[in-house]
Amino acid sequence: RKRVYLTSRFKREKRIIIDTIVQDIRHLDPPGRFLAQNTEDGYWRDIGEEKARDKTGQALRENAPSVRAEIQEEEYKEKRSKEAWSDYWRHYAPTWTGGCWTPYSYAYPPSPHHGPPPPHG
């Protein structure tokens, strides 16, 4: 959910993501808790909803620049893959020439240098 959080544009969206994570943790079986150790007596106590949301938001923001860079890199690769397929079909798709279909616009068969890009995984 970190990627969804980091790509969300509105505070309301981010708040919903945080609330959902906190509730999911609290509804586990056995229930998850958000704890802090009391410095006076050493016991662990639940930190409450507001602090749990604050800590969850903090965890989602950790390493944000590197995660955003990964997201941008993936988007760039996907765009390049789409452009490569578009270029392939623009140059090698069958065309109507002289009253019949020709298999390739420029070369038959296309050279290995102009084949389709590898399948997008």
C-alpha positions in Angstrom: 0.0 0.0 0.0 3.0 2.2 0.3 3.0 2.9 -3.5 -0.7 3.7 -3.4 -0.1 6.1 -0.5 2.9 7.8 -2.2 1.0 8.3 -5.5 -2.1 9.6 -3.8 -2.6 13.3 -4.5 -5.0 14.3 -1.8 -4.7 14.3 2.0 -8.1 12.6 2.3 -7.0 9.7 0.2 -3.9 9.3 2.3 -5.9 9.5 5.5 -8.2 6.7 4.2 -5.2 4.5 3.4 -3.7 5.1 6.9 -7.0 4.4 8.6 -7.5 1.2 6.7 -4.0 -0.1 7.6 -4.6 0.7 11.3 -8.0 -1.0 11.3 -6.6 -4.0 9.4 -3.9 -4.4 12.0 -6.2 -4.0 15.0 -8.7 -6.6 13.5 -6.1 -9.3 13.0 -6.6 -12.6 15.0 -4.9 -12.2 17.4 -5.3 -8.4 17.2 -2.3 -6.3 16.4 -1.5 -3.4 18.6 0.5 -0.2 18.5 2.5 -0.1 21.7 5.0 2.2 23.4 6.9 1.4 26.6 6.2 3.5 29.6 9.5 4.9 30.9 8.3 5.1 34.5 7.1 1.5 35.0 8.5 -0.3 32.0 5.1 -1.7 30.9 4.0 -1.6 27.3 0.8 0.4 26.6 -1.4 1.0 23.5 -0.6 4.4 22.1 -4.2 5.1 20.9 -5.7 5.7 17.5 -4.2 9.2 16.7 -0.6 8.1 17.5 -1.2 4.8 15.6 -2.2 6.8 12.5 0.7 9.2 12.9 3.2 6.3 13.2 1.6 4.5 10.2 1.8 7.6 8.1 5.5 8.0 9.2 6.2 4.4 8.1 4.5 4.9 4.8 6.7 8.0 4.1 10.0 6.3 5.0 12.2 5.9 1.9 9.7 7.8 -0.1 12.3 9.3 -2.6 13.6 5.8 -3.5 10.2 4.3 -3.8 9.0 7.3 -6.0 12.2 6.8 -8.2 11.3 3.1 -8.6 7.7 4.0 -9.6 9.0 6.6 -12.2 11.5 4.0 -13.6 8.7 1.4 -14.0 6.4 4.0 -15.7 9.3 5.0 -18.0 9.9 1.4 -19.0 6.3 0.7 -19.6 6.0 3.9 -21.8 9.1 2.8 -23.8 7.7 -0.7 -24.2 4.4 0.8 -25.6 6.4 3.1 -27.9 8.5 0.2 -29.2 5.4 -1.8 -30.1 3.8 1.3 -31.7 7.0 1.8 -33.8 7.0 -1.9 -34.7 3.4 -1.9 -35.9 3.8 1.4 -37.7 6.7 0.0 -39.8 5.9 -3.7 -40.1 2.2 -4.1 -40.0 0.6 -5.5 -43.2 -0.4 -2.8 -45.6 -2.7 -2.5 -48.6 -0.5 -2.0 -51.7 -1.3 -2.4 -55.3 -4.7 -4.2 -54.6 -3.3 -6.7 -52.2 -2.0 -7.0 -48.7 1.8 -7.0 -48.3 3.1 -8.6 -45.1 5.6 -5.8 -44.2 6.0 -2.2 -45.2 9.8 -2.1 -45.4 11.3 -5.5 -45.3 10.2 -9.1 -45.7 10.9 -10.7 -43.3 12.0 -7.9 -41.0 15.6 -8.0 -39.9 16.3 -9.2 -36.4 17.2 -5.6 -35.5 13.7 -4.5 -36.2 11.7 -7.3 -34.6 9.1 -6.6 -31.9 10.3 -5.7 -28.4 10.4 -8.5 -25.8 7.0 -9.2 -24.2 6.2 -6.9 -21.3 6.3 -9.0 -18.1 
